[in-house]
Amino acid sequence: MKNDRKIAMVVHQVKMEDEDHLDVLFWLNKSVAERLAEVCRLRRNYYTWSEGSFPDKMEKVIYQKKI
């Protein structure tokens, strides 16, 4: 039985010291809207995982440092 793949398996080997730089370049090439959407998605996933559900309201916390 032959298993025909519809998606090609692709592997990119990257040195550990280059990984952070490549991550930064990846996100700098995305628009602000795409970056913000990803942050919101990650927050929703984290809260759903840790708390069981995403809160209806978030508390706004701002710290201002006097200069």
N, CA, C and O of each residue as an XYZ file, in Angstrom:
268
protein
N       0.848     -1.182      0.000
C       0.000      0.000      0.000
C       0.890      1.241      0.000
O       1.663      1.458      0.933
N       0.780      2.031     -1.024
C       1.588      3.230     -1.166
C       0.848      4.414     -0.549
O      -0.339      4.620     -0.801
N       1.568      5.187      0.262
C       0.969      6.341      0.939
C       1.417      7.604      0.205
O       2.549      8.051      0.387
N       0.553      8.180     -0.611
C       0.874      9.408     -1.323
C       0.615     10.603     -0.417
O      -0.497     10.795      0.074
N       1.651     11.399     -0.204
C       1.529     12.585      0.654
C       0.991     13.756     -0.149
O       1.384     13.976     -1.295
N       0.094     14.496      0.464
C      -0.409     15.709     -0.162
C       0.414     16.916      0.257
O       0.434     17.934     -0.435
N       1.091     16.801      1.389
C       1.947     17.871      1.885
C       3.369     17.339      1.961
O       3.610     16.293      2.563
N       4.295     18.038      1.366
C       5.691     17.612      1.368
C       6.306     17.821      2.747
O       6.055     18.832      3.404
N       7.105     16.865      3.170
C       7.823     17.009      4.442
C       9.056     17.874      4.186
O       9.887     17.547      3.339
N       9.166     18.971      4.915
C      10.267     19.906      4.734
C      10.962     20.116      6.063
O      10.310     20.334      7.085
N      12.277     20.052      6.052
C      13.065     20.248      7.267
C      14.116     21.303      6.983
O      14.808     21.245      5.967
N      14.232     22.266      7.884
C      15.273     23.286      7.798
C      16.120     23.185      9.055
O      15.608     23.354     10.161
N      17.401     22.915      8.900
C      18.281     22.860     10.060
C      18.846     24.251     10.300
O      19.364     24.897      9.389
N      18.734     24.700     11.558
C      19.167     26.044     11.928
C      20.036     25.931     13.169
O      19.714     25.184     14.092
N      21.124     26.663     13.192
C      21.977     26.687     14.382
C      21.236     27.397     15.501
O      20.475     28.334     15.262
N      21.468     26.937     16.731
C      20.777     27.526     17.886
C      21.035     29.022     18.001
O      20.126     29.778     18.345
N      22.247     29.457     17.722
C      22.558     30.887     17.875
C      21.865     31.745     16.810
O      21.698     32.949     17.003
N      21.466     31.141     15.701
C      20.771     31.883     14.644
C      19.257     31.870     14.816
O      18.553     32.644     14.167
N      18.753     31.002     15.681
C      17.313     30.814     15.805
C      16.595     32.088     16.262
O      15.579     32.457     15.673
N      17.097     32.763     17.290
C      16.452     33.987     17.780
C      16.433     35.065     16.705
O      15.426     35.749     16.525
N      17.530     35.216     16.001
C      17.624     36.221     14.938
C      16.592     35.931     13.843
O      15.935     36.845     13.345
N      16.455     34.660     13.476
C      15.477     34.294     12.443
C      14.050     34.523     12.920
O      13.189     34.915     12.132
N      13.788     34.281     14.210
C      12.458     34.547     14.764
C      12.128     36.040     14.685
O      11.022     36.419     14.300
N      13.084     36.867     15.049
C      12.878     38.318     14.991
C      12.620     38.753     13.558
O      11.699     39.529     13.303
N      13.420     38.262     12.620
C      13.216     38.622     11.216
C      11.848     38.167     10.715
O      11.187     38.881      9.962
N      11.429     36.976     11.136
C      10.115     36.464     10.733
C       9.014     37.420     11.170
O       8.153     37.788     10.371
N       9.042     37.828     12.457
C       7.963     38.673     12.968
C       8.062     40.099     12.457
O       7.038     40.773     12.344
N       9.262     40.587     12.142
C       9.379     41.925     11.573
C       8.820     41.988     10.159
O       8.427     43.058      9.694
N       8.781     40.854      9.474
C       8.215     40.817      8.126
C       6.694     40.723      8.138
O       6.068     40.825      7.083
N       6.087     40.533      9.301
C       4.627     40.484      9.421
C       4.099     41.888      9.701
O       4.805     42.732     10.254
N       2.860     42.121      9.312
C       2.262     43.435      9.581
C       1.926     43.545     11.070
O       1.885     42.545     11.787
N       1.689     44.767     11.515
C       1.332     45.001     12.912
C       0.039     44.259     13.248
O      -0.087     43.689     14.332
N      -0.903     44.263     12.337
C      -2.179     43.569     12.567
C      -1.966     42.067     12.737
O      -2.600     41.444     13.588
N      -1.080     41.484     11.935
C      -0.804     40.044     12.055
C      -0.120     39.721     13.381
O      -0.434     38.712     14.012
N       0.815     40.576     13.804
C       1.494     40.356     15.091
C       0.512     40.468     16.253
O       0.529     39.647     17.171
N      -0.338     41.480     16.208
C      -1.323     41.673     17.270
C      -2.324     40.518     17.310
O      -2.706     40.063     18.388
N      -2.746     40.049     16.146
C      -3.672     38.912     16.085
C      -3.026     37.672     16.703
O      -3.702     36.905     17.388
N      -1.747     37.467     16.474
C      -1.061     36.302     17.045
C      -0.931     36.424     18.563
O      -1.080     35.432     19.277
N      -0.657     37.626     19.057
C      -0.591     37.833     20.507
C      -1.954     37.543     21.140
O      -2.028     36.891     22.181
N      -3.013     38.018     20.527
C      -4.363     37.766     21.041
C      -4.691     36.277     21.015
O      -5.299     35.761     21.953
N      -4.297     35.585     19.952
C      -4.538     34.145     19.854
C      -3.784     33.391     20.946
O      -4.332     32.484     21.573
N      -2.526     33.769     21.171
C      -1.729     33.111     22.209
C      -2.309     33.367     23.597
O      -2.366     32.455     24.423
N      -2.742     34.613     23.861
C      -3.353     34.928     25.158
C      -4.614     34.116     25.373
O      -4.820     33.566     26.455
N      -5.461     34.033     24.356
C      -6.710     33.277     24.468
C      -6.408     31.800     24.728
O      -7.038     31.178     25.584
N      -5.451     31.242     23.994
C      -5.082     29.834     24.206
C      -4.526     29.608     25.600
O      -4.864     28.617     26.247
N      -3.673     30.515     26.075
C      -3.073     30.343     27.397
C      -4.128     30.403     28.492
O      -4.164     29.534     29.363
N      -4.992     31.421     28.460
C      -6.024     31.548     29.494
C      -6.998     30.379     29.453
O      -7.418     29.888     30.501
N      -7.358     29.936     28.275
C      -8.269     28.790     28.161
C      -7.614     27.544     28.740
O      -8.273     26.749     29.410
N      -6.327     27.370     28.486
C      -5.602     26.207     29.004
C      -5.424     26.282     30.521
O      -5.661     25.297     31.221
N      -5.007     27.446     31.034
C      -4.693     27.542     32.456
C      -5.920     27.761     33.345
O      -5.981     27.225     34.452
N      -6.880     28.531     32.881
C      -8.032     28.891     33.699
C      -9.300     28.130     33.313
O     -10.278     28.146     34.061
N      -9.298     27.478     32.180
C     -10.481     26.754     31.715
C     -11.349     27.558     30.776
O     -12.124     26.984     30.011
N     -11.236     28.887     30.817
C     -11.992     29.741     29.899
C     -11.312     31.106     29.833
O     -10.532     31.477     30.710
N     -11.626     31.830     28.788
C     -11.066     33.171     28.612
C     -11.951     34.156     29.356
O     -13.173     34.105     29.213
N     -11.363     35.067     30.160
C     -12.188     36.004     30.939
C     -12.945     36.992     30.042
O     -12.479     37.362     28.964
N     -14.120     37.404     30.516
C     -14.913     38.377     29.773
C     -14.256     39.754     29.786
O     -14.307     40.490     28.801
N     -13.639     40.086     30.914
C     -12.971     41.381     31.045
C     -11.564     41.168     31.572
O     -11.311     40.244     32.344
N     -10.655     42.028     31.149
C      -9.277     42.013     31.629
C      -9.050     43.267     32.450
O      -9.534     44.341     32.095
N      -8.322     43.139     33.535
C      -7.999     44.285     34.363
C      -6.847     45.046     33.715
O      -5.834     44.455     33.339
N      -7.007     46.342     33.590
C      -5.976     47.171     32.994
C      -4.998     47.588     34.083
O      -5.388     48.209     35.072
N      -3.740     47.249     33.902
C      -2.720     47.565     34.889
C      -1.634     48.375     34.198
O      -1.039     47.933     33.215
N      -1.389     49.552     34.721
C      -0.360     50.426     34.166
C       0.525     50.907     35.287
O       0.038     51.406     36.301
N       1.810     50.763     35.115
C       2.773     51.284     36.075
C       3.533     52.438     35.408
O       4.106     52.285     34.329
N       3.521     53.576     36.070
C       4.250     54.729     35.533
C       5.398     55.031     36.472
O       5.241     55.079     37.692
N       6.539     55.230     35.878
C       7.745     55.525     36.665
C       8.029     57.014     36.538
O       8.116     57.551     35.434
N       8.172     57.673     37.680
C       8.494     59.102     37.652
C       9.969     59.261     37.300
O      10.839     58.567     37.826
N      10.212     60.182     36.407
C      11.597     60.426     35.967
C      12.126     61.686     36.619
O      13.272     62.069     36.382
